[in-house]
Amino acid sequence: MTSEALVVDVSRDWMIACDVQQRFMQGLDRATEILDYMALTIGDASGKGLAAALMIANVQSSLRTAALFAGNDMAALLKAVNLQVHASSLADRYATLFYGVFDGAARTLRYVNAGHNPPMVVRRDNSISWLETGGAPIGMFPDSNYEVGAVQLIPGDLVLAYTDGVIEAVNPAGEEWGVEGLRRAAAESFKQCADDIVHSIFASMDEFSRAHQGDDATVAVLRAH
């Protein structure tokens, strides 16, 4: 294989990975009064390229299928997804997953964090809490159990979820942007709508890293109204 063909193949892997991540975030209901989105799902697979994209696609398919039968039992839902993914994936392949559903009546976000970077809840007073409750990454073990967490959201609160590629962005000196860089970017754009906050975060990340992207990067933001 020539070097030119190799570059084309790698480029296609990145395109497939990006497409899968975008599809992973589609189909989520939107609210018009109290929250920008009614549900939040974000995942990240071990490895890179096409294999990782296919792993995320497997998680996505299993999640959608299990949701038809598990109802509101989020712990049972994630347990079913994990079992299916473990049975249908290659050894040593797994994916982290954060899955949250907003209860408008109670103004509560119920969630399960399966080994993903803990999303942050940014309050109007600049305090931050982390959404860590859950269990092991999806597909790592066949018999994993999951715990459901909950957080109360008041008007103005942000929920910010992200993948490793965001906080591991590096500048020319080799320094990582980190969670603190992400937190600062969110604070600077706090009063904007969710979509604009995402754009501002990526603009800040690109400025820091000189637009050098070493890994796929995804950010999802929910704003409580």
SVG drawing of the C-alpha trace seen along z (x, -y; Angstrom):
<svg xmlns="http://www.w3.org/2000/svg" viewBox="-44 -36 51 49">
<polyline fill="none" stroke="black" stroke-width="0.4" points="0.0,0.0 1.4,-3.4 1.7,-6.2 -0.9,-8.2 -3.4,-5.3 -2.7,-5.0 -3.5,-8.6 -6.8,-8.2 -7.7,-5.2 -7.0,-7.0 -9.0,-10.0 -12.0,-7.7 -11.7,-6.2 -11.9,-9.7 -14.9,-10.6 -16.7,-7.4 -15.9,-8.0 -17.3,-11.5 -20.4,-10.4 -21.1,-7.7 -20.6,-10.2 -23.0,-12.6 -25.6,-9.9 -25.1,-8.9 -26.4,-12.3 -29.4,-12.4 -33.0,-11.6 -33.0,-13.2 -36.2,-15.1 -36.1,-18.9 -38.0,-20.9 -39.3,-24.4 -39.6,-25.9 -37.3,-24.4 -34.4,-22.7 -32.5,-22.8 -32.6,-19.0 -34.6,-16.3 -31.9,-13.6 -28.2,-13.5 -26.1,-10.6 -22.3,-10.7 -19.9,-7.8 -16.3,-7.1 -14.8,-3.8 -11.4,-2.3 -9.0,-2.5 -9.2,-4.7 -10.4,-4.7 -12.9,-2.3 -12.9,0.3 -13.8,-2.4 -16.5,-3.8 -18.0,-0.4 -17.9,0.2 -19.9,-3.1 -22.4,-2.0 -22.8,1.3 -23.5,-0.6 -25.9,-3.0 -27.9,-0.1 -28.0,1.8 -29.1,-1.3 -31.9,-2.1 -33.2,1.5 -32.9,1.9 -34.7,-1.4 -37.8,0.1 -38.1,2.7 -36.4,1.2 -38.7,-1.8 -37.7,-4.1 -35.4,-1.6 -32.1,-3.1 -30.0,-0.6 -31.7,2.3 -31.3,0.5 -27.5,0.1 -27.1,3.7 -28.9,5.0 -26.8,2.8 -23.6,3.9 -24.5,7.6 -25.4,7.3 -22.3,5.3 -20.0,7.6 -21.5,10.6 -21.1,9.0 -17.7,7.3 -14.2,8.4 -12.1,9.1 -10.6,6.1 -13.0,3.7 -15.2,1.5 -16.8,-2.0 -17.5,-4.6 -21.1,-5.9 -23.0,-8.7 -26.8,-8.4 -29.1,-11.0 -32.8,-11.7 -34.4,-15.0 -37.6,-14.8 -39.4,-18.1 -41.9,-17.8 -39.2,-17.2 -36.5,-19.3 -34.1,-16.4 -31.6,-14.9 -31.4,-11.1 -28.3,-9.5 -25.9,-6.6 -22.2,-7.1 -20.6,-4.0 -17.0,-4.9 -17.2,-8.1 -15.4,-11.4 -17.8,-12.8 -19.9,-15.6 -19.9,-18.8 -22.9,-20.8 -22.0,-24.5 -24.2,-26.6 -24.9,-30.3 -22.6,-31.0 -19.7,-29.2 -19.8,-26.2 -19.4,-22.8 -20.6,-19.3 -19.6,-16.1 -21.9,-13.4 -20.0,-10.3 -22.6,-7.7 -22.8,-4.6 -20.5,-1.6 -17.9,-0.1 -17.5,-0.9 -19.9,0.9 -18.6,4.2 -15.7,4.5 -17.3,7.2 -20.3,9.4 -22.0,9.0 -21.6,5.3 -24.3,3.6 -25.2,-0.1 -26.3,-2.7 -28.6,-5.6 -27.6,-9.1 -29.7,-12.3 -29.0,-16.0 -31.5,-18.9 -31.3,-21.6 -32.4,-25.1 -32.8,-27.8 -29.5,-28.9 -27.6,-25.6 -25.4,-24.0 -24.7,-20.4 -21.5,-19.9 -20.4,-16.5 -17.3,-15.8 -14.9,-13.2 -11.2,-12.7 -10.2,-14.5 -11.4,-17.8 -9.4,-17.9 -6.4,-16.1 -5.9,-18.8 -2.3,-20.1 -0.5,-23.3 2.8,-23.5 4.6,-23.3 3.0,-19.9 0.7,-21.2 -2.8,-19.7 -5.9,-22.0 -7.4,-19.9 -10.6,-20.1 -9.6,-23.5 -9.3,-24.9 -12.7,-23.5 -14.2,-25.0 -12.8,-28.4 -14.2,-28.3 -17.6,-27.3 -17.5,-30.1 -16.6,-32.7 -19.6,-31.8 -21.9,-30.9 -24.7,-33.3 -25.0,-32.1 -27.4,-29.4 -26.3,-25.8 -25.3,-25.7 -23.2,-28.9 -21.5,-27.6 -20.4,-24.5 -19.0,-26.7 -17.2,-28.9 -15.6,-25.9 -14.3,-24.5 -13.0,-28.0 -11.1,-28.2 -9.8,-24.7 -8.6,-25.4 -6.9,-28.6 -5.0,-26.8 -4.0,-23.9 -3.4,-25.9 -6.2,-23.8 -4.2,-20.6 -6.5,-17.7 -4.9,-14.5 -8.2,-12.7 -11.9,-13.0 -13.5,-15.6 -17.2,-15.9 -19.0,-18.4 -22.6,-18.3 -24.3,-21.1 -27.7,-21.3 -29.1,-24.6 -31.9,-24.6 -34.3,-27.5"/>
</svg>
